[in-house]
Amino acid sequence: MIVIDASALVKYLLEEDGLQRVGPFIHGKRPLYSVDHVLKECLNALWKHCYLRRVLGVDTVMNIVRGLMKLVDTGVIVLEDERKYLEEALEISLRTGITVYDALYVAQALRYGELLTADRGQAEVARSMGIHVYLV
């Protein structure tokens, strides 16, 4: 099973470069797994695009959020409570230097064996731990 992190999911939601590599995972490899923290990270990225960069309008962002929630509500992405992985994530973070946010996905991927990410540093750490990584 594949864990999707916020960096890959945001590429899909914002139709950024790399979208074409994320789409097949969203549409064909179900279910994907993630920690519930992914929602906060995605919404924060949308906030940055709307409020700070002014490249998206509020209505557009709200439509994207509804699409994100549909992915969760229909079981395309299964969310797990981040608390399940916090201790292990902190240990990974302290040993490798990646953020706790990124380490949450790595800790979850240790359980499921695969990680879908656009974050090169996180991918490197995950690979070093024996996780199969899809870098998009």
Secondary structure, DSSP 8 states (H G I E B T S, - for coil): -EEE-HHHHHHHHTT-TTHHHHHHHHHHS--EEEETHHHHHHHHHHHIIIIIS--S-HHHHHHHHHHHHHHHHTTSEEEE-GGGTHHHHHHHHHHH---HHHHHHHHHHHHHSEEEES-HHHHHHHHHTT-EEEE-
